[in-house]
């Protein structure tokens, strides 16, 4: 009897973000630099996301405490953790990974 482990199809492209508002694309890791100002980071809407899509958001400079990142739900149908509300990231040197689970719960937190 054998077991097979498939390689994940999730590929990471690192994107530096320092402009606001910024609209994300799934399958990328975003280094969000808030050294000079807070940033609004819009996630893909429920209309354009696919179940299993992932987004990683990282604080590379340790400034999220001073200048927050607002993870924006840019449509009335987009949710984060089953809530139609923005997510505020304010813990320095942190990272957050979001997974799209479908329209019922929306984007869910995998880790933070």
N, C-alpha and C positions, 0 to 999 in steps of 0.2 A: 504494500500500500504506500503510495507516495502523496506528498502534499506539495502544492505549488503556491508560491508567493509571487504575485505579479508586481512589477514595478509600478509605482504610482504615475498617473499621467499628469500630475500637477507639476508644472515647471515654473520656476521662479525667475522673474525679471526684476531687477532692482531699479526702482525709480526714485530719484530725489525730488522731493516736493517742498517748495518754498513760496509758492504763489497761492492766492486764495481768491475765489473758491476753486477747488480742484476736483475734477470728476474722475473717479477711479475706474479701472478696468479689472475684471477678475483675472486671477492667476498671476498676480504680481505681489512683490514685497515693496512697500512704500516707506522710505526714510523721510519722515515728516519733520522738517526743521522749523521750529517756532522761535528761533533766536530773536528775530526782529519783530514778529507779530503773531497773533493767534491765526489759526488757519481753519477754514471750513473745508471738510473733506467729504464730498458726496459719494456715496456708494451706488453701485448700479441698481436701478429700479427693479421691482418685481417683474416688470414686463420684459426686461432684457437679461435677467439672471437665469441661470440654469441650476437645477439641484446638483449640489456638489461643488459649485464654484467657491473659490477661496480668495481671501484678501488678507494680507498681513500688513500691519501698520506698526512702525518702530520709531521710537524717540532716540535718534542718534546723538543728540547734543545735550540731553538732560534738561531741556527747557519747558517741558509740558506743564510744570507747576506754575511757571510765570505766565506763559502764553498757551492757553488750552488749544486742543484740537477738538472741533465739533464735527463728529461723524454724522453727516446729514442724511436723513431719509427724504429724498427729493420728490416723492410723490405720496399721495394719500394711501396707496396700497403697499408701500414698502415698509417693512417692520424690522426692528432689531430686537431680538429676544422677546418676540411676540408683542411688542409695543410699537405703536406708530409715533415714536419720539426720537429725537436726536440723542446721540450718545456723546458725553463729554469725557475726553481723555485728559487727565490732569496729574498723573503720577509720573514723575521724571524717570528717565531711563527704562521705561516700560515698553512692552510690545503687546499687541492684541492680534489675534487671528480670528477672522469671521468666516463662517461657512454658510452658504445659502441652502436652506432646508426645504424651501417651497413656500407657497403663498400663505399657508396657515400660520407658521411661526416666523417666517422671513429669515433674516440673517441671525445666526446664533453664535455666541462666543465659544470658541474652542479653548482658548486660554488667554490669560491676561496677567 
